Amino acid sequence: MKKLITIILLGLTLVSCTTSREKCEWTRLTGESVSYLGPEGTYTGQAAMLFFGDDASYHAKKTVSDAVTLMIDGKCNFAVIPQENTVGGPVTAYIDELLSHDDISVICETELVIDQALLVKKGTKLSDITLICSHEQGLLQGKLWLEENLPLAQTRVVSSTAEGARLASISDGSVAAVASAAAADVYGLEVYAPRIQESDANKTRFYALSMGEGSILRA
Ligand SMILES: O=C(O)C(=O)C[C@]1(C(=O)O)C=C[C@@H](O)C=C1
């Protein structure tokens, strides 16, 4: 319960810490090692870079649970996870992840504007697409656009938007992904349609976690 209250209070009060890495003033450690929801090209990866910059070493994990477990096992110092989206709402599995460990602290948070794009293999036409892969939040955020433009295509929930992009890149062109334009670069895909999310106010909040009391937080 103490942890729940702490998290709620952090969510409500860390306004000074929500906009940029600069405002998350913690004592920088050398050799920071950070796990996050991967693979390369996720929004969570973007948040991790914002928090920890170029000098950290990064571990892209398949699930949020894997990312948090790596930190709990002492194999990295921090974990970065998504927490809530303005369209899709709170992702309770992630919050459960926090609550299940008494000694995890939220040391900082940030909110990113999420621009979802439809990514395809180069030269693909809309009529070629039979399957769209993304994180459940990506499919939710792009739902209206997808229903209007690809009403016959199937959708598949995968572990992250970047995983969707990876799957599209190894497909025969019939698979598209809802992911970031940055993921298109990582996986050699083309942005077929930018900004397909339902709302221009599409934002996701991310937490940086550490073990212990969160003493490096400067609220
Ligand atoms: O799949 C990703 O790229 C993530 O970082 C996860 C996630 C989420 O869990 O909400 C993060 C931001 C977007 O809202 C879509 C997906």
The ligand as a Tripos MOL2 file, in Angstrom:
@<TRIPOS>MOLECULE
LIG
   16    16     1     0     0
SMALL
NO_CHARGES

@<TRIPOS>ATOM
      1 O1          5.8750   -0.4760  -28.2210 O.co2     1 LIG1
      2 C1          6.5800    0.5050  -27.9340 C.2       1 LIG1
      3 O2          7.2780    1.1120  -28.7580 O.co2     1 LIG1
      4 C2          6.6060    0.9460  -26.5510 C.2       1 LIG1
      5 O3          7.5360    1.6140  -26.1380 O.2       1 LIG1
      6 C3          5.4140    0.5990  -25.6970 C.3       1 LIG1
      7 C4          4.2780    1.6140  -25.7820 C.3       1 LIG1
      8 C5          3.2340    1.3740  -24.6230 C.2       1 LIG1
      9 O4          3.3570    0.4430  -23.8620 O.co2     1 LIG1
     10 O5          2.3010    2.1770  -24.5410 O.co2     1 LIG1
     11 C6          4.8150    2.9900  -25.6080 C.2       1 LIG1
     12 C7          4.2920    4.0520  -26.2690 C.2       1 LIG1
     13 C8          3.1560    3.9270  -27.2030 C.3       1 LIG1
     14 O6          2.0050    4.2810  -26.4660 O.3       1 LIG1
     15 C9          2.9880    2.5370  -27.6960 C.2       1 LIG1
     16 C10         3.5410    1.4830  -27.0460 C.2       1 LIG1
@<TRIPOS>BOND
     1     1     2 2
     2     2     3 1
     3     2     4 1
     4     4     5 2
     5     4     6 1
     6     6     7 1
     7     7     8 1
     8     7    11 1
     9     7    16 1
    10     8     9 2
    11     8    10 1
    12    11    12 2
    13    12    13 1
    14    13    14 1
    15    13    15 1
    16    15    16 2
@<TRIPOS>SUBSTRUCTURE
     1 LIG1         1 GROUP 0 **** ****
